[in-house]
Structure formats: structure tokens, C-alpha cells
Amino acid sequence: MRKILDTILADEPDRAAALSDLPIPDHYRGVTVHADEADMFAGVPSKDKDPRASLHLDEVATPELGPGEALIAVMASAINYNTVWTSIFEPVSTFKFLKKYGKLSPLAARHDLPYHVVGSDLSGVVLRTGPGVHSWQPGDEVVAHCLNVELEGPDGHNDTMLDSEQRIWGFETNFGGLAELSLVKANQLMPKPAHLTWEEAASPGLVNSTAYRQLVSRNGADVKQGDVVLIWGASGGLGSYATQFALNGGAIPVCVVSNEQKAEICRKMGAELIIDRSAEGYRFWSDEDTQDPKEWQRFGARIRELTGGEDPDIVFEHPGKETFGASVYVARRGGTIVTCASTSGYMHQYDNRYLWMNLKQIIGSHFANYRESWEANRLIDKGLIHPTLSKTYGLAETGQAALDVHHNAHQGKVGVLCLAPEEGLGVRDQDKRARHLSAINRFRGV
């Protein structure tokens, strides 16, 4: 592994040949959860479950490379909520996903192991490609989106997110990105933006693509110029990209945040209409079982005060249970609530009168297909959308990084260095970087 890293860092002219000549290690370090610990948090409230107890840094066997696949030397990765869910074994243990996938084919059986290497983001360098891969070769600098599909049935050939065997890599498959090596399908790969460091390039993947499909794509809300877009958690992982997409596309974001520090981040991105829900004291649930419609009304009135009397054309929903009733209420007549993730709970409740009588619609959105992911990454590469990386940990500190996200003690995205020995490496286009440096660093140190 040291020779692989040295070859990457040396940036030799014929890196492809140099890497091809090096042997692939039999083992590598990866962040894992263990199947025999799936019940370790039984009876513990979700908020008290500690990823530091369940995430391990292990030596794991390098998987066999199959057709259409690529083995990647991972320079950096990032934390997403799916790694938090994996680490606290909610809503179910991911070993159920791996076992089901393992039954699909002899090749898929590789994923059914007593450990799960987690992580759904990466930036790195191609080491090897399997039979049938033509577009990528050893030495290519890449990022990966997290859609894993088989495409052997008809459903996925119009939109790969509808493939009957669609899975999220590193969550519903093994050999994820929080590791020194990772196994991906070649159709997950995209060019690494040359003006970004390894850790910056790794951080947008999952959330950037998810926000693109959810807000911009025709498969989501199909935002247009002038739309008022209510964005929950507008300085967080998903929300920070939704805010950028709204501004970049001529829409009017109304950013909901939980403190003044997060409000200031939104202002740095260019947003002007901001609601600090903590400072203004919104409590959408009067108790654990009862929502308070008067708070929906107060919230809606505040939005109209900011927008000059307009209700949101689009509500960008991802908190779920805590906010969904309010989201349905405040959307304009004929408006759209587009939802994913449900980080505060999956069981949504809302008053259907406000949906059906006002002809609103709810759209479910999940990650993104290859084309949408490619377009989202292209916008990063062109400097029109920027990473929202705030802090970076080492691979051995992944548990703490996941705990930060679990407790919402972070801003934007939290990165993890894998093979990269330090931050700041991997930039190939310094001139482009210089033009966008202040935007790239907006979330740093917050």
C-alpha cells in the first residue's frame, strides 16, 4: 500500500504503467461494522447510540475484481447519514441488505460477509479495472457516485434509480469508500475536479447528486427561475447544495436553520431570506404524538413576511417526521413537497386536507441516476457549485466524525482522509482554484 501511495503522490508522467506494475495488496484498512455486534445498542435511545463503539478500523481482505468493476485507491471519503444509520443499526442492520444482495449471483455473494466496509463517497485513483471496462484505466483520478445497479431488468433502462436491483454502494453493498481501497462499478466513476483537494472532491458526491435530482432534475421538483424554495437545514449536507442550486438557477431560497452561525453560512452562499427556527421558537409538535397547526400557521406567515406574500412553490424536505406536517401546510396551492432521507423519523404525519384541496403534490426522491450525478459533478468541476467541507478527520477517527453528524454538531460535510497523508493534496489546476478559493472555503472552520 505504501508503494501505491508513493506512486500516486509522486505524480509520475507514466502513472498508469507504474501503478499497473505494482501488486495489489491482499489486505487493506477499512472502517467496518461487525455482524455479531448488530444488537449492541438494544434498548438504547437513538440519540445515545455512539458510532465510536460500533465503527472499527480493521484489516480486511481485498475483494476479487469482477466484470465491469474498478478497484480504487481511496485518497479521501466523507460522512453521510447512511453511515450513521449503519453504525447504530437503524432502522435495520445493513447485514440484511448484504445477505439479500449475496443471494443474487455468485459475484454478488462477495458482499455477504460478517463485516461491512462502509462509506458512500470517495475520491481516489483507479488501480485496476475488470473485464468490459473501456472508459477508465489505472492512474485516472476519479470520484464515485453511490448508485449500484444491475440493469438486467427493464425497469431501470429509462431511469436507473428504478432498477429492480438498485442499491446504495457502501450502505446496501460492501467494500465502501471509508477505506484505503474500494470496489465500485465502473459506471459509478466520474472525473475528479482538478481544482479541488482529495478531501474537497470526495465530499460532494452523495449529497450533491441527491440534491440535484431532488430539486433540479425533471425526476424531482424541476425548479425554475423565480420559484420560492423552502429549504430545511439549509447549511447542512443536503441543504447547502440545495441552497446553491436554487441560487444558481435563479430561484429564491428561504433557508431554515437552527442558529445564527448557520444563518451566516447561508448569507455567505448568497441567500437573503433566512429563518432561525430556534431563535423564533417554532415547535411543530406540542407533545410526542400531537402536532400544533397553529405553529404551521405562524411559520407560513413568517415565510410570507420574508417573500412579500408568497408561499413556497417547492419545499425541499429531508428532516421528515419533525417537519413534514408544516411542509405540506406551507407549500403554495399547486406546490410541490419533494422528500428524501427523513433524518428525524420516517413516519410522516400531515393534514391531507391541505394537500388534496389545494392540489399539492408530494414527490419521493432517492439519490440520483448516473446522468444526474454526472451533471451535478460537472457543475462542481465548472466552479458553479462548491464543496461544503467544514472539517476533516483521519480514517482512525471515523467514529468521531460519524458522531458529529449523528448529533448534528457539524456544518456542511465532514471529510475523512483515507490514503491521503494530509489535507491540501491533489490539486491539479491552481489557477481555477484561485478563482474560487473563497467559495471553496466558505464552510471551513465553522
N, C-alpha and C positions, 0 to 999 in steps of 0.2 A: 504493500500500500504506500510505503514511503517513496518508492521509485515512481509510482504513478503520480503522486502529488508533486514530486520534484520535476517530473517531466511537464506537468501542467503549468507549474509556476515558472519554469524556465522559458516557456513560450517559444519553443524551437520552431524554425521555419517549417520543418517537416514533422510536425507533431503527430500527424496521422500514422506515419510509419513508425515513429518512436513508440507510440502507445500500442500499436499493433504487435510490436516485437516483445512487449512486456507480458509476462504471465499474469493471469487473473488470480488473485488470492482465493484460497479455499474458504476463508472466513473473513468477515468484516464486522465492524462495530455498528450496532443498530439499537434504537430505542424501542423497547418491546413492552407488551403486557403479556402475562402468563395465564394460560387457561386454568391452571389449578388455583388461581387466586381470584377467579371471577366472582366469588361470593364474599370477598374480603370486607366489603362495605355493607353487608347485610344489616339492615336496621338503622343505618347512619343516614341522617338527613342529607340531601344532595349537596347543600352548601357547605357541609362539613367534610365531605369526601375529599381526600387530599391526593392529587395526582403524583405527588412526590413519593408516596408509598407504593404506587402501582406501576409507575413507569421505571423500567430498568434499562441500563446500558449494558447490553450483552454482546458477546462474540457469537455470531450466527453464521450458518453455512451459506455460502454463495449459491443461489439457485441456478439450475440449468437454464440456459438461454434457448427459448423456443422460436418458432417461425413468427415473423412479424414483430419481434420484440427487440429491445435495446437494453444494454446494461450501461448504467450511467455512474460515473464518479461524481458523487454529490458534494458540491462545494458549500452549499448553504440550503436551508429549508426554512419553514416558518410554522407557527402555531395557528390552528384553526379550531373552531368549536368542536369539529368532529373528533379531533384528538382528545379534547377534554371529555367528550362523551365516551370515547373508547376507554379512557383512563379511569373513569368512575363507573364503567359498565352500565351505562344508561343510554337509551331506555331498555336496551338488551345488551348482552355480551356480544361483541363483534365476532366471537368464535362461532356463533350461529351462522353468520354470514360466510365465514371461511369454510365451514363444513358443507354448507349448501353449494358453494362455488366448487368445492373439491369434487363433488359428485358429477359435475358437468362433463368432464373429459379427463383423460389421463394427464394432459398438460395442466389443466386447472387443479388437479389433485396436489400439485406442488404447494398450493396455498393453504391447504388444510394441515396446519402444524400446531403443536402445543404452545407456540408463541406467535405473536403478531407484531411484525415490524410496522410501525405506524408512520403517519405523515403524508399529507396530500399536496405538498408544494416542494419544488426543488429548482435549483439552478446548478448546472454542472457541465460535464464534458462526456461525450459519447466514448465509451471504451470498446464495445463490441456490438454488432448487430446480427440478428438471426437471419435465417433464410427468408428471402422475399422482401427484404428491406432495401430500397434503392435510393431514397432521398437523403439518408443520413449516413455518415461514416465516422470512424474513430477520429477524435480531435475536434469535432463540431461542438461549439458552445451553445447550450440549449437551456430552455426552461420547459417545464412539463405542466400541462393541464391534467386534471384528475379524472377525466371520463374514461372508463374502461368498458368497451363494448365488444360483443362477438359478431354481430351483424349477419348471423346465419338465418334469421327470420325476416319476414317482410316489413315488420312494424318500424324498424329503425332506419329504413332507407329514405324516408322523407325528412325525418328529424331523428338523429341518432340518440337523443335523450329518450326516445320512445322505444328503443330496442328492448326486447323482452329480457335480455341478459345485460342490461345496463347496470354498472356498478361504479362506486367511487373508489378510485385507487388509494390505497393506504388506509382506508376505512372499511370497505367491504371486500378488499383484496389484501394480500400480504405484500411484503417487500416494499414498503412505503419510503418516503423521502427523508425521514428523520434518521439518517444513517450515512455511512461512508459510501455505500453502493446502493443502487436501487434498480429494480426491474420494472420497465414500463413497456407498453406497446408503442411501436414507432409512430402511430397516429396520435399519440399524446404530445409529441415533441413540437416545439416552436423555437425560433431563433432567440437567443438571449439578446436583449437590448444592449448595444455596445457601450452606451454611456453610463451604465449602471454597474455598481459593485455586485459581487456574487450575492450578498445578503439582500441588497435592494431588489435585484432581479428576481429572487426567489419569493419575495413577499406578496406580490400582487396576485399570483396565479389563481387560486380558488376564489377569492372574494371579488377580484376584478372581473373575472368571467361570469360569476354568478350575478353580480350587479348589472353587467352588460345585458345579459339575457333578460333579467327581471325588469329592467327599466327601459332599455333602448331597443331590444330586438322586437320583431313582429311577433315572436313567440311569447313576449311578455307584455309590458304596458305600451310599447311603441310610442314613447314620449315625443312630443313635437315642440317647436318653438312656442314660447308663451305659456305652456302648461304650468300650473301651480302644482308642485310636487311636495307633499309632506314626507319628510324622511326621518324615521325614528333612528336614534343612535347615530346621528349624522357625523360624528367624529370617530366612530368605531370602524371595525374591519370592513363590513359591508357598506355602512352608511357613508364612509369617507369617499368611497368610489362612486356611490350613487350621487353624492353631492357634486363631485367633479363632472360626472356625465351630464347631470342636469344643467350645470352652468355652461359646460362646453357645447351643449345642444340648444342653448337659448331658452331653456325653461327657467322657472322661478322656484328655487328650493326654499321650503320652510323647514329649517333644521331644528329638530328636537334633541336636546342634550340634557345632561344631568348636573352640570356645574359650569361656572364661569370660565374655567380653564378650557373646557371642551368647546364652549361658545367662541372663545378666542381663536381656537384652531379653525373653526368654521369660517370665521371672518378672514383668516389668512388665506383660506381657499377661495375667497371671493363672495361668500354668502352674506346676505344682509338681513334676512328675516330669520330670527332665532328665538326659540322658546326654551328657557331653562326650566324644565318641568319640576325640578327640586325647589328652586327659588320661588316658583309660583305655586307650589304646593298641590299639584294635581294628584288625586288619589282616586283612581278609577274603580277600585274595589273597596266598599265600605267594610266588608269582612271577607273571610276566605271564600265564601260561597255567593256573595251578592255584589253585583256591580252597581255603580251610582250614576244613573243617567244625567243627573244634574252636573256632574263633573264633565261628562261628554259635552254638554251644552256650553259650559264655561270654557272648555278647551276650544270648541268650534268658534265661539265668539272671539277668542283671542287670535285665532288664525285669521278670521275676517278683519279684525282690527289691523293686523300686520299687512294684509294683502289688499286693503282698500275695499273690503266687502266680498271678496271672492273665496269660495270653498275650494279645496284641493281637487284638481282633475284626477290626480293619481296619489294614492297612498302607498309608499314603499314600506311594506310590513315585514318585519322579521322577529320582533320580540315575542309575538304570539299571544298566549293567554292573557298576559297582563294588559295589553293594549288593543286587542283585536276589536272589542266592542266599541271602543272610541273610534278606531279607524273606520269601521263601517258607518258609524254615525256621521263623521265629519266629511266624508267624501261627498263631492257635489252630486246633484241629480245627474244620472247617467255616467258617473265617475267610476274609477277602477281602483280596487284594492288588490295589489299584487303581493303575494306572500310566499315566503320560504322560511326555513330554519326553525322558528318557534323556540328561541333560546330561553324564554321564561315559562314554557309549557306548551304541550301540543293540543290540549283540549280547549279549543276556542269556543267562546260563547258570544253571541251578538243578538240584537233585536232584529229579527228578519223583516219587520215592517219597514225599517229604514233601507233595507236592501231592495225588497221586491216592489214597494210602492214608489220608490224613486229610481227604479231601473238601473241600479248599480250592478257591478259585476265583480266577482272575486276570481282572480287568476292564480292558480298554483304554479310556482316556478321552481325548478330544481337545476342547479349548476348550469351547464351550457354545452352545446354541441361543439364539435371541432371548429367549424366555421366561426361561430360566435366567439369562441376562445381565441382564435387566431386574430379576429378583428379587435378584440379587447387588448391583446398583446401588441398589435400593430400601433394602437393609439399610445401605448406606453413607449414604444420604440420611437415614435414621432415626437415625443415630448408634449403631447396634448393632454395626457393623463399621467399622473405621477405616483410613485410609490408612497405609501403612508407608514413607512417603517419608523417606529419610535425607539425601539430598544432591541439589542441583540444579545443572546446568550450563547454559551458553548454547548456542545452536544451533551456533556455530562450534566448540564443544568436544565435539561428539557423539562423535568418535573416542576421546577420553579416557574419556568416560562408558562407552562400549562396552568399552574395555579393562578398566575396573574390574570390569565384570560378567564379562568373559571370564576374568579372573584371580581371581574370587570375592573381590575386595577391597572388597566393598560389603555393606551390610545392607539388608534390605527392598527398596525400589525406588529407582532413580536417575532423577530427573526431568530434563527438558530444557525450557528456556524457548524458545519459538518467536517469536511476535509480542509476547508479554508483555515489557515492558522491564525488569521487576524482579520479584522474588518478593513474595508477600503481597497481590497484587491479585485482584479477582474475588469477594470475599466479599459476599454479599447478606443473610445472616442472622447478624448478630453475636451475638445472644442465644443461638442454638443453638450457635454456635461456642464461646462462652464456657463452655457446659456440658460440652463435650467436648475442650477445648483440650489438657489433659494427655495424653489418649489420642491425639489427632492428632499430637502432638509426640514420641511415645514413641521414634521411631527417629531423630529429628533429631540431627545432630552425632555420631552413632555411627559 
